[in-house]
Amino acid sequence: MTTTAGISPRMDEGYGQHGDGLLAAGNTETPLRALIYLAVSQHEDGGFSQNFWIDGESYWRGIQLDEVAFPILLAWRLLREGNLGSFDPYPMVMGRQGT
């Protein structure tokens, strides 16, 4: 669905997948920015909305396991390649595990 402004809700899995693809192409800045955006969009219970608007407001209320996994995998890839800068994904990752 698209608003009259032409902006569609975003899925967090898209940020994870695109970030992974950009890393494979040698881009490290955009995947890190996507990971930080996902971290600040995370719910208090550690989850994410299935889809959400760019301001973080939920569009659909569902949960899918790939949406839980993709940001964790992106954080791991950035860590493995030494591209996290000063960002610490540990609280986001632990929150996603329900701890």
N, C-alpha and C positions, 0 to 999 in steps of 0.2 A: 504494500500500500504506500502511496506517495501523498504527501501533503500538497496544498496549493503552492507552497514554496519550492516543491520539487525535492524535498528531503525525505528519504526513507529511513525507517528504524534500522538500527545496526545490530548485528548479531556478534556476540563476543567471539564466537568460533571463527568468524571472518577475520577479525583482528589477529587471532593466533595464526591462522593459516597464511594470511598475507604477510605477517611478520616473518614467519618461517621462510617463505619464498623470497622475501627481500634479503634476509640474511644469506640465503644461498647465492644470491646475486651480488653479495658484497656490501649491501647497504646495512649499516648497523644503527644509525641514528633513528630512523623511522620505526623499526621494530621496538626499540627501547621506549620511544614515545608512546607507542601503542600499548606496551605492557604497563607503563605508568598510568595511562588512561584507564585501562582495565582495573588496575589496583584501586583507583579512586572511585570507580563505579561499582565496586564490589559491595554486596549487601552485608549487613552486620552479622548475619549467620554464616558468612563465608561464600555464599552462592552469588549467582548473577541472574538477572532476568533473561529469559530466552531471547528476547529482542528488546532493545531499548533505544530511545532517541538520543541524540548527541549530548543532550543535557543530563542523561542518566535516568530519565523517567521511563518506567516500564511500559512496553507496548503489549507484549504477551506475558502471561504470568507463568508459563511452563518452564520446566528445567530439563535439560538434556545432558547426559554425561560427557559428551564431547565438549560442551561449553565449560565444563569443570576442568577438563584435561588440557585443552589447548593453551590457556595462559600459563599453566604450570610447565608445559613442555617448552613454551617460548622462553620462560624465565630460565629454564635449565640450559637451553641452547645459548642464550646470551651469557650466562655464567660460564659455561664451558669454553666459550670463545673469548672470554675476558671483556665483554662489552656491556656490562651493567653500569659502568661509571660509578657514581655514588649511590645509586638506587639499590635498596635492600629489598628483594622480593620475599624474604622469609615470612614476614607477617601475612602477606597475601596467600602464600602457599599453605601455611599452617591453618589459616582461616578457612581455606577451601577444604581442608580435611576434617572440618568440624571440631577442631580443638580450640 
